[in-house]
């Protein structure tokens, strides 16, 4: 597979243009269509005798949309899943960032389709309410994991699923440790597309965890730092680099101090300028909270205004009683 060369730093590929026929669609409508498909699939997939149409058309729409309006789609990937639709929304969010990373790695169109399909369906063995997921204790995880691995057989009920997609999803489940993180105990070769799914799913799970307390404590920066610190199997360096270029050096939700001594939070990355995101300034140069926050696009104001350093939430100025 030529993508293996890409992970080693070689190979430049061109996408067939256009990827699919032009459609009058919006980013939100594509997102909603994907969530609706998964909601229906996950609610019925355990029933006997049911079959589901291939998600290929939805995946093509996502591939097209990520390629043509990448910034807008990445915004949607940061939509916090609702309790009612946690697993479907989580799956779509993971799919979007997987495709963005795939574009960065210049994957061939067919590889993007395989990656998009696998990432969209990767929770087929874990289609349970967040409340049920949170009940699983560490000691029970291995039992649940065996069930999830076995449940990948449910993919047989979905039309048009390739052996590659099945392998990616199975490997993804297989590589998780007893707290749901990628295991470093690697045996055998991981499919290159699985490496993308492992990183993106870890990142999205950390910042959009079904337990609000966990999600609140784990900022985008913390999740990204954890990925970088585990550089090495199963976190491939080439994939990490591509992923960071998509979410930014300063992921949204990261608190930063500017060169002006103002303090704010990153609200959006700037495509092609990972060092210059859009920042919502909350505290002025005197350390006092602004009555009304203001947005600064560092890609426009830089180098006049730049990020001096990242700070933790604990370092934010304390408001006067």
VOMARTOR-865221 format. One line per 8 residues: number of its first residue (from 0); their letters; for each residue y, x, z of C-alpha. Coordinates in steps of 0.02 Angstrom, whole numbers. Example, Ala and Ser with C-alpha at 12.3 -4.5 7.8 and 13.67 -1.06 7.14 Angstrom:
2
0 = as = -225:615:390 ~ -53:684:357
//
This chain:
321
0 = xxxxxxxx = 0:0:0 ~ 166:74:-51 ~ 250:19:110 ~ 150:155:199 ~ 251:282:101 ~ 413:198:159 ~ 367:225:341 ~ 347:409:303
8 = xxxxxxxx = 519:417:226 ~ 467:408:45 ~ 474:279:-91 ~ 623:177:-149 ~ 587:3:-211 ~ 686:-125:-307 ~ 677:-310:-273 ~ 646:-432:-414
16 = xxxxxxxx = 807:-532:-433 ~ 827:-673:-400 ~ 686:-684:-273 ~ 667:-871:-300 ~ 767:-1002:-397 ~ 941:-1032:-330 ~ 953:-1179:-210 ~ 1097:-1268:-129
24 = xxxxxxxx = 1045:-1232:50 ~ 1134:-1181:208 ~ 1075:-1057:339 ~ 1058:-1193:470 ~ 958:-1308:355 ~ 832:-1171:317 ~ 818:-1133:503 ~ 791:-1316:546
32 = xxxxxxxx = 662:-1338:408 ~ 561:-1188:472 ~ 568:-1252:653 ~ 513:-1426:598 ~ 364:-1354:501 ~ 305:-1254:651 ~ 334:-1397:773 ~ 221:-1509:669
40 = xxxxxxxx = 90:-1372:646 ~ 81:-1321:829 ~ 70:-1502:887 ~ -80:-1542:777 ~ -171:-1379:740 ~ -298:-1402:881 ~ -357:-1569:809 ~ -517:-1576:709
48 = xxxxxxxx = -511:-1604:522 ~ -327:-1569:497 ~ -256:-1451:367 ~ -80:-1390:335 ~ 10:-1342:177 ~ 55:-1162:151 ~ 220:-1106:229 ~ 252:-1000:74
56 = xxxxxxxx = 399:-1104:10 ~ 483:-1099:180 ~ 453:-912:192 ~ 528:-889:17 ~ 682:-985:74 ~ 697:-873:227 ~ 675:-717:120 ~ 809:-777:0
64 = xxxxxxxx = 928:-827:139 ~ 910:-665:235 ~ 942:-569:74 ~ 1093:-668:19 ~ 1177:-710:184 ~ 1106:-583:305 ~ 1244:-591:434 ~ 1238:-780:449
72 = xxxxxxxx = 1049:-781:466 ~ 1049:-647:600 ~ 1171:-757:697 ~ 1038:-894:694 ~ 906:-773:761 ~ 1006:-765:923 ~ 994:-954:948 ~ 921:-978:1122
80 = xxxxxxxx = 762:-1082:1106 ~ 760:-1249:1194 ~ 619:-1286:1316 ~ 556:-1424:1203 ~ 548:-1313:1049 ~ 531:-1142:1129 ~ 382:-1076:1030 ~ 437:-1140:857
88 = xxxxxxxx = 615:-1075:881 ~ 553:-910:952 ~ 440:-890:800 ~ 581:-923:676 ~ 698:-803:768 ~ 565:-667:759 ~ 535:-704:575 ~ 720:-685:533
96 = xxxxxxxx = 739:-515:615 ~ 573:-456:543 ~ 635:-497:368 ~ 803:-414:400 ~ 710:-258:455 ~ 596:-272:304 ~ 746:-278:188 ~ 814:-122:273
104 = xxxxxxxx = 649:-34:239 ~ 662:-92:58 ~ 495:-182:59 ~ 427:-254:-101 ~ 444:-442:-122 ~ 259:-476:-90 ~ 267:-373:70 ~ 417:-475:128
112 = xxxxxxxx = 318:-634:98 ~ 169:-567:197 ~ 282:-508:338 ~ 379:-672:341 ~ 219:-776:344 ~ 139:-672:482 ~ 294:-671:591 ~ 321:-858:566
120 = xxxxxxxx = 143:-898:620 ~ 116:-760:749 ~ 117:-884:895 ~ -21:-993:825 ~ -132:-939:969 ~ 4:-966:1099 ~ 73:-1136:1051 ~ 96:-1197:1229
128 = xxxxxxxx = 250:-1255:1326 ~ 350:-1117:1413 ~ 300:-1192:1581 ~ 117:-1160:1540 ~ 152:-983:1479 ~ 242:-942:1641 ~ 92:-1001:1744 ~ -15:-861:1672
136 = xxxxxxxx = -26:-723:1802 ~ -62:-541:1760 ~ -245:-552:1813 ~ -268:-706:1704 ~ -184:-625:1554 ~ -340:-543:1484 ~ -429:-711:1483 ~ -281:-793:1397
144 = xxxxxxxx = -271:-648:1275 ~ -453:-671:1224 ~ -416:-854:1190 ~ -263:-810:1086 ~ -364:-686:984 ~ -498:-818:957 ~ -365:-946:913 ~ -311:-841:763
152 = xxxxxxxx = -457:-930:680 ~ -341:-1081:675 ~ -256:-994:529 ~ -405:-1055:425 ~ -326:-1228:436 ~ -169:-1168:346 ~ -177:-1156:157 ~ -137:-994:67
160 = xxxxxxxx = -151:-874:215 ~ -204:-701:155 ~ -319:-582:246 ~ -170:-467:269 ~ -73:-600:364 ~ -225:-638:473 ~ -245:-452:510 ~ -61:-432:558
168 = xxxxxxxx = -65:-579:679 ~ -232:-527:755 ~ -173:-348:781 ~ -12:-411:859 ~ -109:-508:992 ~ -233:-367:1015 ~ -98:-239:1051 ~ -17:-334:1194
176 = xxxxxxxx = -46:-273:1372 ~ -69:-376:1530 ~ 116:-418:1545 ~ 138:-464:1363 ~ 212:-298:1306 ~ 147:-184:1168 ~ 5:-79:1234 ~ 12:109:1216
184 = xxxxxxxx = -179:119:1218 ~ -194:125:1030 ~ -365:129:949 ~ -373:129:761 ~ -236:112:632 ~ -102:-21:648 ~ -51:-110:489 ~ 127:-55:443
192 = xxxxxxxx = 191:-234:443 ~ 118:-261:617 ~ 231:-121:679 ~ 382:-222:627 ~ 317:-380:710 ~ 277:-288:873 ~ 454:-219:890 ~ 546:-379:843
200 = xxxxxxxx = 437:-493:949 ~ 460:-378:1100 ~ 649:-379:1076 ~ 666:-568:1052 ~ 547:-605:1196 ~ 648:-497:1315 ~ 818:-572:1274 ~ 753:-751:1252
208 = xxxxxxxx = 617:-753:1384 ~ 551:-926:1433 ~ 596:-882:1613 ~ 788:-894:1617 ~ 797:-770:1761 ~ 705:-637:1661 ~ 810:-668:1506 ~ 970:-660:1609
216 = xxxxxxxx = 923:-490:1679 ~ 875:-417:1510 ~ 1022:-391:1394 ~ 1004:-347:1211 ~ 1053:-169:1256 ~ 917:-158:1389 ~ 786:-224:1269 ~ 840:-101:1134
224 = xxxxxxxx = 840:42:1260 ~ 662:-2:1311 ~ 608:7:1129 ~ 693:175:1103 ~ 621:248:1263 ~ 446:200:1205 ~ 474:288:1040 ~ 299:321:976
232 = xxxxxxxx = 145:212:954 ~ 155:65:939 ~ 343:80:914 ~ 358:174:749 ~ 515:282:736 ~ 553:231:557 ~ 543:47:601 ~ 649:73:758
240 = xxxxxxxx = 784:154:650 ~ 783:11:525 ~ 785:-119:663 ~ 932:-37:752 ~ 1029:-33:589 ~ 1007:-222:579 ~ 1046:-271:759 ~ 1173:-132:785
248 = xxxxxxxx = 1190:16:902 ~ 1278:-106:1017 ~ 1174:-267:1010 ~ 1262:-430:1047 ~ 1272:-463:1233 ~ 1310:-280:1270 ~ 1459:-249:1385 ~ 1574:-110:1326
256 = xxxxxxxx = 1732:-21:1379 ~ 1852:10:1235 ~ 1963:160:1206 ~ 2108:51:1262 ~ 2022:30:1433 ~ 1994:-154:1394 ~ 1821:-223:1432 ~ 1724:-349:1330
264 = xxxxxxxx = 1556:-404:1264 ~ 1485:-377:1090 ~ 1469:-544:1003 ~ 1415:-492:829 ~ 1360:-338:734 ~ 1450:-279:578 ~ 1333:-255:431 ~ 1338:-75:372
272 = xxxxxxxx = 1445:-19:520 ~ 1330:-12:672 ~ 1461:81:776 ~ 1596:-51:748 ~ 1541:-225:805 ~ 1649:-376:846 ~ 1696:-378:1030 ~ 1758:-521:1138
280 = xxxxxxxx = 1882:-440:1256 ~ 1878:-520:1429 ~ 1971:-395:1539 ~ 2138:-313:1500 ~ 2192:-133:1519 ~ 2235:-167:1702 ~ 2058:-227:1739 ~ 2113:-407:1764
288 = xxxxxxxx = 2023:-550:1678 ~ 2119:-620:1531 ~ 2169:-802:1537 ~ 2105:-817:1360 ~ 1978:-698:1284 ~ 2019:-618:1117 ~ 1909:-556:975 ~ 1926:-381:903
296 = xxxxxxxx = 1836:-329:744 ~ 1813:-143:770 ~ 1764:-119:588 ~ 1945:-162:547 ~ 2037:-91:698 ~ 1936:71:708 ~ 1980:214:732 ~ 2134:147:823
304 = xxxxxxxx = 2019:50:940 ~ 1839:105:970 ~ 1700:90:1098 ~ 1716:219:1236 ~ 1554:178:1325 ~ 1428:43:1364 ~ 1431:-28:1540 ~ 1314:-134:1645
312 = xxxxxxxx = 1355:-308:1705 ~ 1371:-236:1881 ~ 1515:-127:1820 ~ 1623:-274:1766 ~ 1785:-288:1864 ~ 1771:-402:2015 ~ 1886:-550:2015 ~ 2004:-565:2162
320 = x = 1951:-699:2289
//
